[in-house]
Amino acid sequence: MKKIELKEDLAVVINEENLEEHTGFDKTAWMRLTGLFEDAGFADLVKPEDIIVNKRKSEYPFFSIDCDPLTLQIVIDIEKKEIENVQVLFDGRGKGLGLIAHANQVCRAGHMGFNRMFLRAFVGRVKDGLFNGHVTWAKFGYTMTATEQVKFEEKIQELGRQEECIHELVHDKLKEKEWGDADGFGYDWDGEFFLAKKSCNRNWLAFYRYKKNKAARHARKGA
């Protein structure tokens, strides 16, 4: 698969007409980077025409991909080969679609030559209860940035706990509850996902997918 290439540095607003000229990929390729077009589970949720290129009208080397039906927005930095997942919120949580989309995005971004993805993992209130991005994104393989890791270690020490990273919390049922519940000690944090094939982020993602698949197999046997 071809990789993204930095074209000449021009003050240009990228749109669907000049997308391939300035990025090397057409709209279809960039739509697939959302992770929403690799699985039939999304067929009833989003259509290609729902994708908006550069809704923000950012200038090169930045542009955005928005999908309004799912409240999804990612910002591409072609120069640094980085992706910011600004908003990722699907209706009907608990169906596994978020994990599928994320795994698809990791795979596609790696193939296209991206180095890193990053986001803000939020805890807050939404209409159907607690929004647990501060838990979910860690399960999906994101790790805290260096600055956030320092804050985390200070918080853990303040609480008299022993965990060294957030994954020790989210992969333990009791500790996840202590971190993730509405009255828990969890908080918003900046996360990053390095896309190198043997990165710790890919390893954490693979571990979580293994756990989910194992639980599903056990559930089927018990049915």
C-alpha positions as CSV (number, residue, x, y, z in Angstrom):
1,M,0.0,0.0,0.0
2,K,1.3,3.5,-0.8
3,K,2.1,5.9,2.0
4,I,1.1,9.5,2.6
5,E,3.6,11.9,1.1
6,L,4.2,15.5,2.0
7,K,3.4,17.7,-1.0
8,E,4.7,21.2,-1.5
9,D,3.9,23.4,1.5
10,L,1.2,25.7,0.3
11,A,-1.4,27.8,2.1
12,V,-4.3,25.9,0.7
13,V,-7.6,24.8,2.1
14,I,-8.1,21.1,1.4
15,N,-11.5,20.0,0.0
16,E,-12.9,17.0,-1.8
17,E,-11.8,18.4,-5.2
18,N,-8.1,18.9,-4.4
19,L,-7.8,16.2,-1.7
20,E,-5.9,13.6,-3.7
21,E,-3.7,16.3,-5.3
22,H,-2.5,17.6,-1.9
23,T,-2.5,14.3,0.1
24,G,-1.9,11.5,-2.4
25,F,-5.2,9.8,-1.4
26,D,-8.8,10.3,-2.5
27,K,-11.9,10.7,-0.3
28,T,-12.6,6.9,-0.2
29,A,-9.1,6.2,1.3
30,W,-9.6,8.9,3.9
31,M,-13.1,7.7,4.8
32,R,-11.6,4.3,5.5
33,L,-9.2,6.0,8.0
34,T,-12.3,6.6,10.2
35,G,-12.5,2.9,10.7
36,L,-16.2,2.9,9.8
37,F,-16.1,1.3,6.4
38,E,-14.4,-2.1,7.1
39,D,-17.3,-3.7,8.9
40,A,-20.9,-4.4,8.0
41,G,-22.0,-3.3,11.5
42,F,-21.7,0.4,10.4
43,A,-23.7,0.0,7.2
44,D,-27.0,1.3,8.8
45,L,-25.3,4.0,10.8
46,V,-23.2,6.0,8.3
47,K,-23.1,6.4,4.5
48,P,-20.2,7.7,2.4
49,E,-22.1,10.9,1.8
50,D,-22.2,11.5,5.6
51,I,-18.4,12.2,5.6
52,I,-17.4,15.8,5.4
53,V,-13.8,16.7,4.4
54,N,-12.4,19.7,6.1
55,K,-15.5,21.0,7.8
56,R,-13.1,23.3,9.8
57,K,-11.6,24.8,6.7
58,S,-8.1,24.3,8.1
59,E,-5.1,25.1,5.9
60,Y,-2.5,22.6,4.7
61,P,-1.0,20.5,6.1
62,F,-4.1,20.1,8.3
63,F,-7.5,19.0,7.4
64,S,-10.4,17.3,9.2
65,I,-12.8,14.4,8.5
66,D,-16.2,14.7,10.1
67,C,-19.0,12.2,10.3
68,D,-22.0,14.0,11.9
69,P,-24.3,11.1,12.4
70,L,-21.8,9.5,14.8
71,T,-20.3,12.7,16.2
72,L,-16.9,11.7,14.9
73,Q,-14.2,14.2,13.9
74,I,-10.5,13.5,13.2
75,V,-7.8,16.0,12.3
76,I,-5.0,15.0,10.0
77,D,-1.5,16.4,10.1
78,I,0.2,15.3,6.9
79,E,3.5,16.8,7.7
80,K,3.9,15.1,11.1
81,K,1.9,12.0,10.0
82,E,-0.3,12.3,13.0
83,I,-4.0,11.9,13.7
84,E,-6.0,13.7,16.4
85,N,-9.2,12.0,17.3
86,V,-11.0,15.1,18.4
87,Q,-14.5,13.6,18.9
88,V,-15.5,10.0,18.9
89,L,-18.9,9.3,20.2
90,F,-21.2,6.5,18.9
91,D,-24.8,5.9,19.9
92,G,-25.6,2.5,21.3
93,R,-22.5,1.9,23.3
94,G,-21.9,-1.7,24.5
95,K,-22.2,-3.2,21.0
96,G,-18.5,-3.4,20.4
97,L,-18.6,-1.0,17.4
98,G,-16.2,1.5,19.0
99,L,-13.6,-1.2,19.4
100,I,-14.1,-2.4,15.8
101,A,-13.7,1.1,14.5
102,H,-10.6,1.8,16.5
103,A,-8.9,-1.4,15.5
104,N,-9.7,-0.6,11.9
105,Q,-8.3,2.8,12.2
106,V,-5.1,1.6,13.8
107,C,-4.6,-0.9,11.0
108,R,-5.4,1.6,8.2
109,A,-3.3,4.4,9.7
110,G,-0.4,2.1,10.1
111,H,-0.6,1.0,6.5
112,M,-0.9,4.6,5.3
113,G,2.4,5.5,7.1
114,F,1.1,7.5,10.1
115,N,3.3,7.5,13.2
116,R,0.9,8.5,16.0
117,M,-2.6,9.1,17.1
118,F,-3.6,11.2,20.0
119,L,-6.7,12.4,21.9
120,R,-8.2,13.7,25.2
121,A,-9.8,10.9,27.2
122,F,-12.8,12.5,28.9
123,V,-14.9,11.6,31.9
124,G,-18.2,13.5,32.0
125,R,-21.9,13.3,31.7
126,V,-23.9,12.4,28.5
127,K,-27.6,11.8,28.1
128,D,-27.4,8.1,28.7
129,G,-25.1,8.1,31.7
130,L,-21.4,8.4,32.5
131,F,-19.1,8.9,29.5
132,N,-16.1,6.8,30.3
133,G,-13.5,7.8,27.8
134,H,-11.0,7.8,30.6
135,V,-11.5,4.1,30.9
136,T,-12.3,3.0,27.3
137,W,-9.3,4.6,25.6
138,A,-6.9,2.9,27.9
139,K,-8.5,-0.4,27.2
140,F,-8.2,0.4,23.5
141,G,-4.4,0.7,23.9
142,Y,-3.8,4.4,24.4
143,T,-1.2,5.3,27.0
144,M,-0.8,8.6,28.9
145,T,1.6,11.2,27.5
146,A,4.8,11.7,29.4
147,T,3.3,14.8,31.2
148,E,0.1,12.9,32.1
149,Q,2.0,9.9,33.3
150,V,3.8,12.2,35.8
151,K,0.4,13.5,37.0
152,F,-0.9,10.0,37.3
153,E,2.0,8.8,39.4
154,E,1.6,11.8,41.7
155,K,-2.1,11.0,42.1
156,I,-1.4,7.4,42.8
157,Q,1.1,8.3,45.4
158,E,-1.2,10.8,47.0
159,L,-3.9,8.0,47.3
160,G,-1.4,5.6,48.8
161,R,-1.8,3.2,45.9
162,Q,0.8,1.1,44.0
163,E,-0.2,1.1,40.3
164,E,2.4,2.2,37.9
165,C,0.2,2.8,34.8
166,I,-3.5,3.2,34.0
167,H,-3.6,-0.2,32.4
168,E,-3.2,-1.8,35.8
169,L,-6.5,-0.2,36.7
170,V,-8.7,-0.7,33.7
171,H,-7.8,-4.4,33.3
172,D,-8.8,-5.3,36.9
173,K,-12.5,-5.3,37.6
174,L,-12.4,-3.9,41.1
175,K,-9.7,-1.3,40.2
176,E,-11.6,-0.3,37.1
177,K,-14.6,0.4,39.2
178,E,-12.6,2.5,41.6
179,W,-11.1,4.5,38.7
180,G,-14.1,4.6,36.4
181,D,-17.3,5.0,38.5
182,A,-19.0,8.3,38.9
183,D,-17.7,8.6,42.4
184,G,-14.3,7.1,41.5
185,F,-10.9,8.9,41.4
186,G,-10.6,8.9,37.6
187,Y,-10.1,12.1,35.6
188,D,-9.6,13.4,32.0
189,W,-6.2,12.7,30.5
190,D,-4.2,13.2,27.3
191,G,-3.4,9.9,25.5
192,E,-1.3,8.8,22.5
193,F,-1.2,5.7,20.4
194,F,2.1,4.9,18.6
195,L,1.4,3.0,15.4
196,A,4.7,1.0,15.0
197,K,3.9,-2.6,14.6
198,K,5.4,-3.8,17.9
199,S,4.5,-0.7,20.0
200,C,3.2,-1.2,23.5
201,N,-0.1,0.5,22.4
202,R,-0.7,-2.2,19.8
203,N,0.1,-4.8,22.4
204,W,-2.4,-3.4,24.9
205,L,-5.0,-3.3,22.1
206,A,-4.3,-6.9,21.2
207,F,-4.5,-7.9,24.9
208,Y,-7.9,-6.3,25.3
209,R,-9.3,-7.9,22.1
210,Y,-8.1,-11.3,23.3
211,K,-9.9,-10.8,26.6
212,K,-13.1,-9.7,24.8
213,N,-13.0,-12.6,22.4
214,K,-12.3,-15.1,25.2
215,A,-15.3,-13.7,27.2
216,A,-17.5,-14.0,24.2
217,R,-16.5,-17.6,23.6
218,H,-17.3,-18.5,27.3
219,A,-20.7,-16.7,27.0
220,R,-21.6,-18.8,23.9
221,K,-20.6,-22.0,25.6
222,G,-22.8,-21.1,28.6
223,A,-25.8,-20.1,26.5
